[in-house]
Amino acid sequence: MTRILLTRAWPDAAEARATSLGDVTLRWPDTPMTAPEWMEAARDFDVIMPTVSDTIPPGFYEAAHGKVKLLASYGVGYNHIATDAAKANGIAVTNTPGVLTDCTADLAMGLLIAAARRLGEGERELRAGNWDGWRPTHLIGKKVSGATLGIIGFGRIGQAVAHRAHHGFGMRIVFQNRSRIAPEIAARTGARQLDTIRAVAAEADFLSLHCPGGTETAGLIDTTVFDAMKPGAILVNTARGDVVDEDALFAALESGHLGGAGLDVYRGEPALDPRFLRHDNIVLAPHLGSATQATRNAMGDRALDNLEAWLAGAEPPDRVA
Ligand code: DGY
């Protein structure tokens, strides 16, 4: 029987479905696997179902050669998997696209509004018993409706954010994307594609990141991008922490050029650079983009659809390597 490992706890319904599909190990406690555990798993399992917070040691892929045949990941991003090494060692890789688009886009808008309207600062003031009451100059933020939103990465999630921002908040949309986006897709949100990230940054009151993580995009949002942004503009990141050069981010916050940020992801998470806590004008969420019951169930189902296809000898629908 196919031996299958789920590296972290999944929603109950998804775990129940998983256990009907083979000899499934539901690993417990729900902590990240250590490197020795990964090396052991390389010898013991035919299929491993990892997730986006797993750190897979580089030696795993060669050790898994001939044993592990599928990494069916729970999550859309797969920058935690060395796809070239997987391919070279005969391991197929799948992800879970589509099902978390809405919730991630919802959270991006939530962070944008929270940072613009200073909700974190307000809540902290209130909880500390320091609220003196309404006054015309209290916690003045930045208007969202009608402002310009710059989007970096105009895939599913970028487009869903554009839809919310344009049709819900009357925002103008400019975006940058690696490839040319069909004019009819851009037209749905009245969006304009610009050639460079800096050009988008220069027009945007808010800049929201929706590109994939990985070596190609590491440090993409650097000093030159922060410098190009309008004074007081706000950055939103629900993509991957590595996309932002955090030193450049802190410099832009410290100089006051960057008006604030709404962040869901961090380089080296869950460790948090202590500098994040020094800035009151940033709203910090612990990687919650897809964290709703409906979406986490759907992610499990999508990962298992890939597994089922593979078990049936068919091409998994979301194969990325
Ligand atoms: C993903 O799936 O890539 C998100 O970061 C977590 O849901």
Residues whose N, C-alpha, C, O or C-beta is under 5 A from the ligand:
A	BS01	DGY	V52 G75 V76 G77 A239 S290
